[in-house]
């Protein structure tokens, strides 16, 4: 996981010619911790800080009416104006693309970024929307009823990616 994040950080810096006018926004929950790690790696490489925010996409999901339980709202914490910034959305697993679509809707409600880029630790395929990550740690082909779970130290687990049983849509 560390090597994949280091590679992603270098790719972000190369594509954006450094970290000037660039912000990282982690999608709750796993994306937040991965964005924090990327921020630390970029700080080590560039000796400069990249802006960091957290985005809760709950109210932007297109499956709210289909859910049995009411969603739990968490905070979106973006303490800077995203207008005219290159915003790198960070998430743990890219599957159908619906979470990313919801995140882009949430971002555009906060301003008009110059560009939105996507960094994911794992791309498992099965897109339902025309969304592609700019930065991918690992492609893990799956069947639709499998689930890829990212476990992180920040959540009390040992860092790892696991292939589990039934998939969740995101």
C-alpha positions, 0 to 999 in steps of 0.5 A, a space after each residue: 500500500 505504501 509503494 502504491 501511494 508513493 507512486 500515486 503521489 509522484 504521478 500527481 506531482 508530475 501531472 500537476 507540475 508540483 502541488 501549487 494550486 492543488 488540493 486533495 479531497 478525501 471521500 468519507 471514510 477511507 478516502 480521507 485517510 488515503 488523502 492524508 497519507 498522500 498529503 504527507 508523502 507530497 510534503 516529504 517530496 516537495 517540502 510544501 503542503 497541499 490543501 486537504 479536505 474531507 467530503 461526505 457524499 451521503 446526500 448526493 447519492 442516487 440510491 437514497 430512496 432505495 435504502 432501508 435505513 436512513 443515512 448517517 450524515 457526517 461532516 464535509 470539511 473543506 476550509 478553503 475555496 476550491 474555485 480555480 484549484 486542481 482538486 484531486 478526489 481520493 477514494 479507496 475503491 472505484 467500482 460503479 462510479 456512482 460514489 465519484 459522481 456524487 462526490 463531483 456533485 458535492 464539489 461543484 456545490 462548493 465552487 468551480 474547480 479548474 480541474 477534478 482528478 481522481 486517485 483511487 487505491 483500487 480499481 475493481 472495474 464494473 463501471 456503470 458511469 463513464 468515470 475513469 481514475 487518473 491515478 490507480 494504486 492497483 487494478 483488481 479485476 473482480 466479478 460483480 458479486 465480490 467485494 474489495 475491502 480496504 483495511 487501514 491502520 487509521 481505522 484500527 486494522 492492519 493495512 491491507 486489501 482483501 477480496 471478500 464475498 458479496 459486493 456493495 454498490 458504490 
